[in-house]
Amino acid sequence: MNIDHLAFDRTGYFTEFICDYLAEKSSLKSLYNSFPKLENFEARIAEKVTHFPDANREILYNRLRIQYKDVVISGETESHLKKLKEPITFTVVTGHQLNLFTGPLYFLYKIISTINLTKDLKKAYPKYNFVPVYWMATEDHDFEEINYFNFKGKKLQWNRDAAGAVGPLKTSGLEDVFEAFANALGSSANAERLKALFRSAYLEHGTLTEATRYLANELFGAYGLVILDGDDAHLKKLLVPYAQKDIFENLSFEKVSETVAEIEELPEKYGIQVNPREINYFYLKDGLRERIIEQESTYFIDNSELRFSKDELAKELDRHPERFSPNVIARPLYQEVILPNLCYIGGGGEIAYWLQLKSMFEAMEVPFPVLLPRNSVLVITEKQSKKLQKMNLSVADVFLKQSSLINKKIREISNIDIDFSPQKTLLEAQFKALYDLAEQTDKSFLGAVKAQEVKQKKGLENLEKRLLRAQKRKLEDQVQRMTEIQNTLFPGQSLQERHLNFSELYLELGEDLIPTLIKTLEPLRLEFTVLET
């Protein structure tokens, strides 16, 4: 096994905003409290000790016990559940949608980053306990984003009508997905394990929430992962005072809008990940999950006939908090209200929108957690590694854009240097002399000189491209093999972790897959990991 690391900005797949955050750029420091370094967690622990009531711990523990009542759990998870009652116990959280059969590979990387950070924290702060938590996004309503997974280039999709939150969806209809998956898997020992896992999760559990909890527990229960469903009336009761400030005072909208304006004024011109709404809650009931919209003191539920006066909605919130579902702005606050949490681990897009929320947390008087981008990984199998060695391709090579990779390797393979950079430099020097001449004689000729320079540079570029195309035709076999291996490692010219399902790696590595990743990934290293198995 070989492990390599690359700076995120060298991969070409991460935004400038996230790369600058990881570089601790001074212009972004107002957007967070503590940068993700081990020594910075001490202040967050001290803050959480004074801001997380024992009563909240008791409610959290009791609700988790109820959520786990029909789940067979490991001794490690049992220990973590009990420790959550203790005031010296804190959490590290990641959240994710209920993607079918985990969806893309990065689901694994999020949870493993979370597990491994709790281990690092325990070593650094041994008198405290740290529990990894997976927050299931059971209230999400984007069914089309979660109803499939990719396997060997095919999209295995769950086709059914769906409305409202995805968690309560019945698992009927997944027999067809299982049959297609089983046929594609083959009959190896690892394939049979995958079939059994899918069957037990989705064909033997009634809802998507139950199936996902079972699956995550099977994969990570041995490491003490605690799985939490926020769609819970008792937990949401703790959110009511904060939901009131959002819905009736528009406090979240006001504070996040201020931060958005601050980010937009930065010279780097970063994009905005999410924009707040005046009200950042959906109304959730009987298959309905729709926005709450206020117009002239009347509160409408979008795409429905439901409407409330201010007093009526306040009573509804107090009596039925489970009917109020936080959106992307409010959900992070909900998480931090009900958990003794120190750190949120997420993808680049998630970290980007969390960085818009600090002023809202301050206004709500809720501690803001450390924000840590999850581990990002390219796994190269032994067979793929041998192919790369045979073609003399390095790790850095495969991260190049495909056209750049091909041109680079053609030059190396052919021993013909089809690179007109020297000629372009010479041309620029010659035209500099012509610019000087025109400047001294008649400035009206400067435009003509410029046009001629552009024309001749374009001619050189076209000639270079034609020669490269000719060389590609000559070396067609090598080009095809390079293209194939890169397309395998970067499906759709994107990161492997955003397309592949874990089952493809499991077929190759079997039960060693997760232990290998647990052993390899270092959450605080803040670099892209390349793992050659």
C-alpha positions in Angstrom: 0.0 0.0 0.0 1.3 3.4 -1.0 -0.1 6.8 0.3 0.5 10.1 -1.4 -0.8 13.6 -0.6 -1.5 16.6 -2.8 -2.5 20.2 -1.8 -6.2 20.7 -2.6 -5.4 23.6 -4.9 -3.1 21.4 -7.0 -5.9 18.9 -7.8 -8.0 21.4 -9.8 -11.2 20.2 -8.2 -11.8 22.5 -5.3 -13.0 26.1 -5.2 -10.8 29.1 -4.5 -12.9 29.8 -1.5 -12.2 26.5 0.2 -8.5 26.5 -0.8 -8.2 30.0 0.7 -10.0 28.9 3.9 -7.5 26.0 4.2 -4.7 28.4 3.6 -6.0 30.5 6.5 -6.4 33.6 4.3 -6.7 36.6 6.6 -9.8 38.0 4.7 -11.8 35.0 5.7 -10.9 34.8 9.4 -14.0 36.7 10.5 -16.1 33.9 9.2 -15.1 31.3 11.8 -13.9 31.0 15.4 -11.2 28.3 15.3 -9.3 26.9 12.4 -9.2 23.1 12.4 -6.0 22.4 14.4 -5.8 20.0 17.3 -4.7 22.7 19.7 -7.7 24.9 18.9 -10.3 22.5 20.2 -9.5 23.3 23.8 -11.3 26.6 23.6 -14.3 25.0 21.9 -14.5 22.4 24.7 -14.5 25.1 27.4 -17.2 27.0 25.5 -19.4 24.0 25.0 -19.1 23.0 28.7 -20.8 26.2 29.7 -23.4 26.3 26.9 -24.8 22.8 26.7 -27.4 22.1 29.5 -27.6 18.7 31.2 -31.3 18.7 30.5 -30.5 18.7 26.7 -28.1 15.7 27.3 -30.9 13.8 29.0 -33.3 14.4 26.2 -30.7 13.5 23.5 -29.8 10.3 25.3 -33.4 9.2 25.8 -34.4 9.9 22.1 -31.3 8.1 20.8 -32.3 5.1 23.0 -35.7 5.1 21.4 -34.3 5.5 17.9 -32.0 2.5 18.5 -34.6 0.3 20.2 -34.8 -2.2 17.3 -31.1 -2.0 16.2 -28.4 -4.5 17.2 -25.5 -2.3 18.2 -21.8 -2.9 19.0 -20.2 -2.6 22.4 -18.4 0.5 21.1 -21.7 2.2 20.1 -23.3 1.2 23.4 -20.4 2.8 25.3 -20.7 6.0 23.3 -24.5 6.2 23.9 -23.9 5.9 27.6 -21.1 8.5 27.6 -23.4 11.0 25.9 -25.1 11.4 29.3 -21.8 12.6 30.9 -20.9 16.3 30.9 -17.3 15.5 29.8 -18.5 14.0 26.5 -18.6 15.9 23.2 -19.4 15.0 19.6 -18.0 15.4 16.1 -20.7 15.4 13.5 -21.1 14.8 9.8 -24.4 14.9 8.0 -25.5 13.4 4.7 -28.6 12.6 2.6 -30.1 9.1 2.6 -28.6 8.2 -0.7 -29.5 4.7 -1.9 -26.8 2.2 -0.8 -24.7 5.2 0.5 -24.6 6.9 -3.0 -21.1 8.3 -3.9 -17.9 7.1 -2.2 -17.5 10.4 -0.2 -20.2 9.2 2.2 -17.6 6.8 3.6 -15.0 9.5 3.7 -17.2 11.8 5.7 -17.9 9.2 8.3 -14.4 7.9 8.5 -13.1 11.5 8.9 -15.5 11.9 11.8 -14.5 8.7 13.5 -10.8 9.4 13.1 -11.1 12.9 14.4 -12.7 11.6 17.6 -9.7 9.3 18.0 -7.3 12.2 17.5 -9.1 14.3 20.0 -9.1 11.6 22.6 -5.3 11.3 22.4 -5.0 15.1 22.7 -7.6 15.5 25.5 -7.7 12.2 27.3 -9.9 13.4 30.2 -12.8 14.0 27.8 -14.9 11.6 25.7 -15.5 12.2 22.0 -18.3 10.5 20.0 -18.7 10.4 16.2 -22.2 11.2 15.0 -23.8 10.7 11.6 -26.8 13.1 11.2 -29.3 11.5 8.8 -30.9 14.1 6.5 -34.3 12.3 6.9 -36.3 15.5 6.3 -34.7 16.3 2.9 -37.2 16.2 0.1 -34.9 16.0 -3.0 -35.7 12.4 -3.9 -34.1 12.7 -7.3 -30.8 13.4 -5.7 -30.8 10.2 -3.6 -32.8 7.6 -5.5 -29.8 6.0 -7.4 -26.2 4.9 -7.2 -23.7 4.3 -9.9 -22.2 0.8 -10.5 -19.7 0.0 -13.2 -20.8 2.9 -15.3 -24.6 2.2 -14.9 -27.1 4.1 -12.9 -29.1 1.8 -10.7 -32.3 3.9 -9.9 -35.3 3.5 -7.6 -38.2 4.6 -9.7 -41.3 5.7 -7.7 -43.4 8.8 -7.0 -42.2 10.7 -3.9 -43.4 13.8 -2.1 -42.3 15.4 1.2 -39.5 14.2 3.4 -37.6 11.2 2.1 -37.0 9.5 5.5 -40.5 8.1 6.0 -40.7 6.7 2.4 -41.6 3.1 2.2 -38.9 0.9 0.6 -41.4 -0.8 -1.8 -40.0 -1.1 -5.3 -36.4 -1.7 -4.3 -36.7 -5.3 -5.2 -36.1 -4.3 -8.9 -33.0 -2.4 -7.9 -31.7 -5.3 -5.9 -32.2 -7.7 -8.8 -30.4 -5.4 -11.3 -27.6 -4.9 -8.8 -27.3 -8.6 -7.9 -27.1 -9.6 -11.6 -24.3 -7.0 -12.2 -22.3 -8.0 -9.1 -21.4 -11.6 -10.1 -21.0 -14.4 -7.6 -17.7 -13.8 -5.8 -17.5 -13.9 -2.0 -17.4 -10.1 -1.9 -20.3 -9.9 -4.3 -22.4 -12.2 -2.1 -21.7 -10.0 1.0 -22.8 -6.9 -0.9 -26.0 -8.6 -2.0 -26.7 -9.7 1.6 -26.1 -6.1 2.9 -28.4 -4.5 0.3 -31.1 -7.2 0.9 -31.0 -6.8 4.7 -31.0 -3.0 4.5 -33.7 -2.3 1.9 -35.8 -5.4 1.6 -36.1 -6.1 5.3 -36.7 -2.6 6.6 -39.9 -0.6 6.0 -38.7 2.9 5.5 -35.7 4.7 4.0 -34.7 6.0 7.5 -34.7 2.5 9.0 -32.8 1.1 6.0 -30.1 3.8 6.1 -29.7 3.5 9.8 -29.2 -0.3 9.5 -26.7 0.2 6.6 -24.6 2.8 8.3 -24.6 0.8 11.5 -23.5 -2.4 9.7 -20.6 -0.5 8.0 -19.4 1.6 11.0 -21.0 0.3 14.1 -17.8 -1.5 15.1 -16.2 2.0 15.4 -18.8 3.4 17.7 -20.7 5.5 15.2 -23.9 7.0 16.6 -26.6 7.6 14.1 -29.1 10.4 14.8 -32.5 11.2 13.2 -33.3 14.9 13.7 -37.0 14.3 12.7 -38.0 14.0 16.3 -40.7 16.0 18.2 -38.8 15.9 21.5 -35.5 17.1 20.0 -37.3 19.8 18.0 -38.9 21.1 21.1 -35.4 22.3 22.0 -35.3 24.2 18.8 -38.5 26.2 19.3 -37.0 29.4 20.9 -34.6 29.7 17.9 -37.3 28.9 15.3 -39.4 31.7 16.8 -36.5 34.2 16.3 -36.1 33.0 12.7 -39.8 32.9 11.7 -41.2 35.9 13.6 -38.1 38.2 13.8 -36.3 37.1 10.6 -33.1 37.1 12.7 -31.4 34.4 10.6 -32.2 36.2 7.4 -30.8 39.5 8.7 -27.5 38.1 10.0 -26.7 35.7 7.1 -27.5 38.5 4.6 -25.0 40.7 6.4 -22.3 38.0 6.0 -23.3 37.4 2.4 -22.7 41.2 1.7 -19.4 41.0 3.5 -18.2 38.1 1.4 -19.4 39.8 -1.8 -17.3 42.8 -1.0 -14.1 40.8 -0.8 -11.7 41.4 -3.7 -11.5 37.7 -4.5 -15.2 37.8 -5.7 -16.0 34.4 -4.2 -19.4 32.9 -5.2 -22.1 32.6 -2.6 -23.1 29.1 -1.7 -26.6 29.7 -0.3 -28.8 32.7 0.1 -31.1 32.9 3.2 -34.8 33.3 3.1 -36.9 35.6 5.3 -38.1 32.3 7.0 -35.8 29.3 6.9 -38.3 26.6 7.8 -40.5 24.3 5.9 -43.9 23.1 7.1 -43.8 19.3 7.4 -47.0 17.2 7.5 -48.6 14.2 5.8 -46.2 14.0 2.9 -46.0 17.8 2.6 -42.7 19.7 3.0 -43.2 23.3 1.8 -41.8 26.7 2.6 -43.5 29.0 5.1 -44.0 32.4 3.5 -45.2 35.5 5.4 -47.3 38.2 3.6 -48.9 41.0 5.5 -48.8 39.2 8.9 -50.4 36.0 7.4 -48.2 32.9 7.1 -48.9 30.8 4.0 -47.6 27.2 3.3 -46.4 27.3 -0.2 -48.2 25.1 -2.8 -51.0 24.4 -0.4 -54.2 25.9 1.0 -52.8 26.1 4.5 -52.4 29.6 6.2 -51.9 30.8 9.7 -52.1 34.1 11.6 -49.0 34.9 13.7 -50.6 33.7 16.9 -51.9 30.5 15.2 -48.4 29.7 13.8 -46.8 30.4 17.2 -49.2 27.9 18.8 -48.6 25.4 16.1 -44.8 25.7 16.6 -45.2 25.2 20.4 -47.7 22.3 20.1 -46.2 20.5 17.1 -42.5 21.4 16.7 -42.1 18.2 14.6 -44.0 20.0 11.8 -41.3 22.6 11.4 -38.4 21.4 9.3 -35.2 23.6 9.2 -33.8 24.4 5.8 -30.1 24.5 4.8 -29.6 27.7 6.9 -31.4 26.6 10.0 -30.4 22.9 10.1 -26.8 23.6 11.3 -28.2 25.6 14.2 -30.6 22.8 15.1 -27.7 20.4 15.2 -25.6 22.6 17.5 -28.6 23.2 19.8 -29.3 19.5 20.5 -25.7 18.1 20.4 -22.6 18.8 22.6 -20.8 19.3 19.4 -17.3 20.6 18.7 -16.8 20.2 15.0 -18.8 19.7 11.8 -17.1 17.7 9.0 -18.5 18.2 5.5 -17.7 18.6 1.8 -16.4 21.8 0.3 -19.9 23.1 -0.6 -21.1 22.4 2.9 -18.2 24.2 4.6 -18.7 27.1 2.2 -22.3 27.6 3.4 -21.4 27.0 7.1 -18.9 29.9 6.8 -21.9 32.2 6.1 -23.5 31.3 9.4 -21.2 32.5 12.2 -23.0 35.8 12.9 -26.4 34.1 13.0 -25.0 31.7 15.7 -23.7 34.6 17.7 -27.1 36.4 17.5 -28.8 33.2 18.7 -26.1 32.8 21.4 -25.2 29.3 20.2 -21.5 28.3 20.1 -20.2 28.0 16.5 -18.2 24.7 15.8 -14.9 24.1 14.2 -15.4 23.5 10.4 -13.4 20.7 8.8 -13.5 19.7 5.2 -13.8 15.9 5.0 -11.0 13.7 3.7 -11.0 13.6 -0.1 -9.5 10.4 -1.6 -8.5 8.8 -4.9 -8.2 5.0 -4.5 -6.0 3.3 -7.1 -6.2 -0.5 -7.1 -3.2 -2.7 -7.5 -4.2 -3.5 -11.1 -4.7 0.2 -12.0 -1.3 1.0 -10.3 0.5 -1.5 -12.5 -1.1 0.1 -15.6 0.0 3.5 -14.5 3.6 2.3 -14.0 3.6 0.6 -17.4 2.6 3.9 -19.0 5.0 5.9 -16.9 2.2 8.0 -15.5 2.7 9.6 -12.1 0.0 10.6 -9.6 0.4 14.2 -10.6 0.0 13.3 -14.2 -3.5 11.8 -13.7 -4.8 15.0 -12.1 -4.0 17.0 -15.3 -6.8 17.9 -17.6 -7.1 15.2 -20.2 -5.8 17.3 -23.1 -2.8 18.5 -21.1 -2.1 14.9 -20.0 -2.1 13.7 -23.6 0.0 16.5 -24.9 2.5 16.1 -22.1 2.9 12.4 -22.6 3.0 12.6 -26.4 6.0 14.9 -26.2 7.7 12.5 -23.8 6.9 9.4 -25.7 7.7 10.6 -29.2 11.0 12.4 -28.2 9.8 15.2 -30.5 9.4 18.4 -28.6 6.2 19.9 -30.2 6.3 23.0 -28.0 6.4 26.3 -29.7 7.0 28.3 -26.5 10.6 29.4 -27.6 9.2 30.5 -31.0 6.4 32.4 -29.3 9.0 34.1 -27.0 11.2 35.0 -30.0 8.1 36.4 -31.8 7.2 38.6 -28.9 10.7 40.0 -28.7 10.6 40.8 -32.5 7.3 42.5 -32.1 8.5 44.5 -29.2 11.1 46.0 -31.5 8.3 46.7 -34.0 6.2 48.4 -31.3 9.1 50.6 -30.4 9.6 51.5 -34.1 5.9 52.4 -34.6 5.9 54.4 -31.4 8.9 56.5 -32.6 7.6 57.0 -36.2 3.8 56.9 -36.4 1.6 55.7 -33.5 -1.2 55.0 -35.8 0.7 51.9 -36.9 0.5 50.4 -33.4 -2.9 48.8 -34.2 -1.5 47.2 -37.4 1.5 45.8 -35.5 -0.8 44.4 -32.8 -3.0 42.8 -35.4 0.0 41.2 -37.1 1.3 39.9 -33.8 -2.0 38.3 -33.0 -2.2 36.7 -36.5 1.3 35.3 -36.3 0.8 33.9 -32.8 -2.5 32.3 -33.9 -0.7 30.8 -36.8 2.0 29.3 -34.5 -0.7 27.9 -32.1 -2.6 26.3 -35.0 0.5 24.8 -36.4 1.4 23.4 -32.9 -2.1 21.9 -32.6 -1.9 20.3 -36.0 1.5 18.7 -35.3 0.2 17.4 -31.9 -2.9 15.9 -33.6 -0.6 14.2 -36.2 1.5 12.8 -33.4 -1.6 11.7 -31.5 -2.7 9.7 -34.6 0.7 8.1 -34.7 0.6 7.2 -31.1 -3.2 6.4 -31.1 -2.8 3.2 -29.0 -0.9 4.9 -26.2 -3.3 7.8 -26.2 -6.3 5.5 -25.9 -4.8 3.6 -23.0 -3.9 6.8 -21.2 -7.4 8.1 -21.8 -9.0 4.9 -20.6 -7.1 4.8 -17.3 -7.8 8.4 -16.5 -11.5 8.0 -17.3 -11.6 5.1 -15.0 -10.0 7.1 -12.1 -11.9 10.2 -12.9 -15.3 9.2 -14.2 -16.9 12.0 -16.2 -13.7 14.0 -15.8 -14.7 14.5 -12.1 -13.4 13.1 -8.9 -13.8 9.3 -8.3 -15.4 9.9 -4.9 -18.3 11.9 -6.5 -19.3 9.1 -8.9 -18.3 5.6 -7.7 -20.3 3.7 -5.1 -18.3 1.9 -2.4 -19.4 -1.4 -3.8 -17.0 -1.3 -6.7 -14.0 -1.0 -4.3 -15.6 -3.5 -2.0 -15.6 -6.1 -4.8 -11.8 -5.6 -5.1 -10.9 -5.1 -1.4 -13.7 -6.8 0.5 -13.8 -6.5 4.3 -10.4 -4.7 4.2 -11.9 -1.6 2.5 -13.1 0.3 5.6 -10.3 -0.8 8.0 -7.8 0.4 5.3 -9.5 3.8 5.0 -9.7 4.1 8.8 -6.0 3.4 9.1 -5.1 5.7 6.2 -7.1 8.9 6.5 -5.9 11.8 8.6 -8.7 14.3 9.0 -6.5 17.2 10.2 -3.9 16.8 7.4 -5.9 19.0 5.1 -4.6 17.5 1.9 -6.0 15.3 -0.8 -5.1 11.7 -0.2 -4.1 9.2 -3.0 -4.2 5.6 -1.8 -2.6 2.9 -3.9 -3.9 -0.4 -2.5 
